Amino acid sequence: MKKRFSLPMLLMFSMVISSFSCLAQEKEYYELKTYTIKNNTQENMVDDYLKNAYLPALKRMGIENIGVFKVRPDKFKISDKIYVLIPFQTLATFENLEAMLAVDKTHLSAGADYIHATHDKKPYERISSVLLRAFTDMPNMKPSKVKGERADRVYELRSYEGPTEAMYRRKVDMFNEGGEVELFENLGFNAVFYADVISGDKMPNLMYMTTFTNMKKRNALWKDFGTSDTWKKISVMDKYQNTVSHADIYLLYPTEYSDY
């Protein structure tokens, strides 16, 4: 005899399946590597290594959507940084990365000049690294789909530090439950990621990246953001006051070999 399920039971099963589906959508991890360089020679060495050795090696490991960015020209800022944004499905992949690179013969050959550089011809001044975990409201990276000349594009990387852990968590809540992520999405900011810094020299700290076709589009959208009813509502809520003690804004553009 076939067993029949009532409508309430079927609805319950549907909710359970939906819950498991949400749980399966694990948050990604990101490493943001920053190379500090002092001249064109170092820039060329790092570019050559990233383009011809490092990124191809990561792709052989199954790591996709790697972004490489440089500082947009500005007479008030020194363009001495190269940023590399790498997504990881698990922490284990991040942990094993260097060991995998060390035995990848193609990587070792293609990157020989960089890997075996001498102390007096080093390819960079220093590398810094930040490890991040994606926000609940955007658990996976969305590689930017903005078009146009890469030199004209604006990839805006923001870093917000909180005065205390508790106040920082309220700022994160503002992005998720408060609706800030949704507002960025509705306005067309083309966000690449939003994430907590889980290891870095500035903590507590969150970072996110939005992207624009050009500076004109960027400035217009930020104006729309500031005048939106949603922002006016959440920005004056008591629980979200004084939750950012310091903010850094980096205006970047994607290199020609960046994945997006």
Stockholm file with secondary structure:
# STOCKHOLM 1.0

chainA/1-260         MKKRFSLPMLLMFSMVISSFSCLAQEKEYYELKTYTIKNNTQENMVDDYLKNAYLPALKRMGIENIGVFKVRPDKFKISDKIYVLIPFQTLATFENLEAMLAVDKTHLSAGADYIHATHDKKPYERISSVLLRAFTDMPNMKPSKVKGERADRVYELRSYEGPTEAMYRRKVDMFNEGGEVELFENLGFNAVFYADVISGDKMPNLMYMTTFTNMKKRNALWKDFGTSDTWKKISVMDKYQNTVSHADIYLLYPTEYSDY
#=GR chainA/1-260 SS CCCCCCHHHHHHHHHHHHHHHHHHSCCCEEEEEEEECCSHHHHHHHHHHIIIIIHHHHHHTTCCCCEEEEECCCTTSCCCEEEEEEEESSHHHHHHHHHHHHTCHHHHHHTHHHHTCCGGGCSCSEEEEEEEEECTTCCSCCCCCCCSCTTTCEEEEEEEECSSHHHHHHHHHHHTTTSHHHHHHHHTCCCCEEEEEEESSSCSEEEEEEEESSHHHHHHHHHHHHHCHHHHHHTTCGGGTTCCSEEEEEEEEECTTSCC
#=GC SS_cons         CCCCCCHHHHHHHHHHHHHHHHHHSCCCEEEEEEEECCSHHHHHHHHHHIIIIIHHHHHHTTCCCCEEEEECCCTTSCCCEEEEEEEESSHHHHHHHHHHHHTCHHHHHHTHHHHTCCGGGCSCSEEEEEEEEECTTCCSCCCCCCCSCTTTCEEEEEEEECSSHHHHHHHHHHHTTTSHHHHHHHHTCCCCEEEEEEESSSCSEEEEEEEESSHHHHHHHHHHHHHCHHHHHHTTCGGGTTCCSEEEEEEEEECTTSCC
//
